[in-house]
Each structure stands twice: as structure tokens, then as C-alpha cells.
């Protein structure tokens, strides 16, 4: 009887291992429509490829599998919302290769996440190279994206580490809060007459982003909640909080829309790695 139990346990362990392997090898492209009533007519139907939280994942030689999936979106612009690499990585040359390949598809706009912020020396060196390649690195800055004589404003927020982790580097209680005053100090005041797009790694201050003036927000960070439960959603945030409010998909609240990517890297269950194809509309 003990041999049967042992064989059953081994079989179950094998099945679970295979399931985890498959889950962490999957890559899906999800298609969304994102509304902004102030969107200029020339931007109607514009396609955004939204990527986030790659960390240490590779997706084949030279990221071939990822690049081929990105081509499916046929994007007009590409937004990358942080954690392009993990803080423990040393060789960042492959990340430069990836961004170079993405640039051949469409203009790339990039903001840093908490891992880049926590590895300042490596980030500075990589950002210098990315900008030399033509990537729009938005570090508490904004640019205009023009089409047919009209434009939208795109902002990139870079939050310091005390918004992600305690100042002593241990634990996640009592984190600094983002509010409208903080955002105005970092980014200035947006033009209320023009469509304002905000790239910010952290999705949790969605209400504050909207109060500041963001019409559309693109975020990542939560990895889809790591484990997704049926009818419930994401289980855990990187701050060790259960059932975080924003983990994956499009949220429409506070007079704004927020697109949250489940990300490309890190361990996950019932939660495939995700890239997002978002079509902009004013309708």
C-alpha cells in the first residue's frame, strides 16, 4: 500500500511540476479598447503595445518568441512600464537588444520600476544607452506625441523607493503615499484641454493619478497578482498584500482609464505572461 501511495505522490508532484512549467512558459496577447473623451480624431484607433515587468525572462534567443508575439499587435507606439530587469541581474546587454528590436517596430516610451530604482548605477548606464538608441526614457518628464498636426501629452512618473519599501529596506508597512501634490511636484500640472497619458509602474494610486489629471494610465508591478483565483482575481501584490485592487486589465474609474499589465516575468500560476494590445478611442 505504501508503494502505491509513494507512486501516487510522485505522480502528483510530476503533474504539478509540469503544470507550473507550462504556466510559466505561456505568453498571451490580450486586446483591449481604452477610452479617452479628449482623444484627438487623428489618434482614433491608434494601437499601443503595452509591456511591463520582464525581469529575468528571455523568451528564446534574442527574445524571438516575445518579438514575434509583439508583431501580432502591429503597434503604432510601445509603452514599457518598468522592471525591464531585476535588481540582481548583472548583464543587461540582452535588455538593450530587446529594446533595439522593439524600436524597429514603433517608437518606444519607457519608465523605470522599483527594480531599476533600487539598482541606480545599473539603471543610469542602461538609460544612457537606451536614449542613444532613440528610446524615450521618461523620468518625471513629459513629451508630446504628434499625429496629423494634433497631439496628446505623455508623462512618465518615477517614484522613489520609499513608495515601494520602507526606508530601512525592511518590510512594506507605512509606505509613503502618492497624492496630487506629490505628482505636481514630480510632473507639473497637466493641460486639462489635452488628452493626458501617464506611464507609472505602480498602479495603486489610480485615484490620485486621476485627480492629478491623467486621462489614461498604463501600469504594471503586480504581476497579475502572482496567482489568479477563479472569480476572485490576483492573490498577492509585491508588497505582500492579499487581493490587491489593481492587478490586470482595464479599470474605468474616477473619470479615467487605467491599463494594468500582468507582466512578462516572475513566477505565476493560472496567470500567463501578458502583453497588451490597447486601441485608443474617444467613442
N, C-alpha and C positions, 0 to 999 in steps of 0.2 A: 504493500500500500504506500509505503514511504517513497518507493521508486516512482510510483505514479504521480504523487504529489510533487516530487522533485522535477519530474519531466514537465508537469503542468506549469510549475513556477518558471522553469526555463523557457517554455513556450510563450508564456505571458510576457516575460521580460523581453524576449526576442521581438514579439509583436509590438510592444510599447516602444522599443528602440527603433524599429522600422517606422512606426508612426511618427515619432519625433524627427527622424531623419527626413521623411517626406515633407512634414510640415515646415521644417527649416530650410528646405530646398525649393519650395514653391515661390513663384513670383507672379502676382496678378496685376493687371491694369484695370483700374476702376474708372468709370466715366461719370462725371457729374456736370450739371449745369449750375452756374453761380450767377446770382442776380445782383445788379447794382443799378438803381434807377437813374444815377447820374452818368452812366456809361455813355461816352460819345458814340454816335452812329458808326463811325469808322472802326470802332472796336467791337461791334456786334459780331458774335460768332468767333472771336479770337480764341485760340486754343492755348492753354497753359499746361505744360508738363510740370508737375509738382513732385519733387523728390526730397527725401529727408532721411536722416539717421542711418547712413550707410555703415558706419563703424568699420568693422574688420571684414565685412563680406566682400567677395571678389566676383562671383558670377561669371566664371570662365576666364580664359586667357584674355587679358586686356579688357575685361568686363564685357566680352562679346555678347553674352546672354542678356545682360541688362541693356546694352545699347540696342540690340535688335528689338527688344520689347519697347524701348523708348521710341523707336522709329514708328511703331504702330500708332502712336499718338499724333504724329506729324505736327509737332508743336510750332506755334509762332514765337513763343518765349518759354524759357525754362527757369523755374524758381527752385532753388535748393535752400531749404530752411534749417541748416545746421547739422552738427555732428557728422561731418564728412569723414572724419577719422575719430578713433578712440584715443583718449589721452595717453594710453600706454604704447601706442604704435610709434615706431622709430623711423621706418622707411615710408615716406609719404609720396614718393615718386609715382606709384600707381594712381594715387588720387589726382595728381596733376595730369596724368594720361587720360583718366576718365573725363575730367573737365574739358580737356582739349578736344576729346571726341564729341562731347555734348555741344561744344561751341560750333562744331561743324553743322549741327542740326538747326540751332537757333541761338539768339542771344541768351546768355546765362546771367541770372541775378542771384547772388549768394549772401546769406547772413550766417554768422557763427552761432553755434550752440554752446551748451555748457562744457562739452569736452574740449572744444577749441579754446574757450575762455580759460579753462583750467590748465592749458598747455600753451602759455602765451608765447614762449620763444619759438616753438614749432609753428604756431599759427602765424606769427609775424613773417617768418620765412616763406611759408606757403602762400600767404596772401600777396606778398610781393610778386611771386611767380605767377599767381593766378591773374593779377592785374596786368602783368606783362603780356599774358595770353589774350587779354581782352575781356575777362570775366568782370562783371560789375559787382565788386565787393562793397556791400552797403554796411558801413559801421556807424550806426547812428547818423545816417545821412539819407538824402533822397535825390532822386533823379526824375526826369520826365521821360515818358515813353510816347513818341510821336507816331501818329498814323494819319496820313492824308490831311495834314495841317492842324489836327487836333491832338490832344494829349491827355494822359492820365498821370497822376503823381504816384511814384512807388517809393516807399520808405523801408528802411531796414533797421530794426531795433536790435541793439546788442546789450543785453542785460549782464551785469556783473555777477560774480559767483555767489554773492550773499543773497541773491534771489533764488538760488538753486540749492544752497547748502549753508549750514551755519558758518559764521565767520571763523570759528575754531576748527572748521573742517570736519567736524564730527556731528552727525545727526542732521535732521531736517525740520526740527521744531522751531517756531518763532522766526521763520524766514521773513526777509524784507518784503513789503507789499508794493506792487506796481499800482500807481494811480495816475490820474490825468496830469497832475503837477510834475510827476517824475517823467512822464512821456514828453511833456512840453519842454522840460529841461534837456532831454536827450535829443529830441527830434524837431523842436519848434512847434508852431501851430500850423495845422494843415489848412489848405484853401477849401472852405466849405462849399464852393461852387463847382469844384472839380472832383472827379472820382479819385478816392484815396485808397491805394492798395498798400497794406502793411505786411512785411515779412518779419515774423518774430518766432523764434524757436519755441518759446514757451506758450502754450495755448490757454493756460489757466486764467489770465487776466482779460478774458474776452470782453467782459462788460466794460472794463477800464479802457481797452483799445477803442471800443465803440464810442464811449464818452469823449475820448480824445478827438475822434473824428474819422476813424477808419471805416471805410465802407465795405472792404473785403480784407480779410486777414488770412494769411497762409502760415500754418504752424506744423510742428511735429512733436518730438520729445517723448511722447507717452508710449511709443512702440505698440500702439493699438491696445494698450492695457496688458501687454505681455501674453496673458492667457485670456481668451474670449469665451464667455459662457453664453449659451443659447438664451435668448430673451432678456439677458442682463447686460452684456457688453463686456468691456475691458475690466479685468480684475484688479490690476495693480499699476501704480504710477512709479516713475523712477524715485520719487520722494517717499516710497514705501507707504503710500496711501491707498486704501482699498476703494474700489469702484470710483475712480476719478471721473469727473463730469465730462471732460472732452478727451476722447481717445482716437476717434476715427470717423471720417466722413464730413458732411457739410452740416453746419449748425446755423440756423437763421434766428437771431435774437437781437434785441436792443437796437433794431433798425440797421443791422449789419449782417454780413455773412462771414463765416469762418470755415476754412477748409483745413482739416487736420489729417495729415498723413500718418498711417500706421508704421511707416518707415521701412527700411530695407534690411537692416541688420539686427543683431541681438537674438537671443533665444526667444521662441514664441510657440504657442500651441493654439490650434484652431484659429489661427491668426496669420495668414500668409503674408509674406513681404509684399509691400504695395507700392506701386507708382500710380499717380493720379493724372487723368486727363480731364481738365476742367475747361468747359466752354463758357465764356463770358456773355452775358446778355442783359439788356435793360428791360426785357419783356417779362 
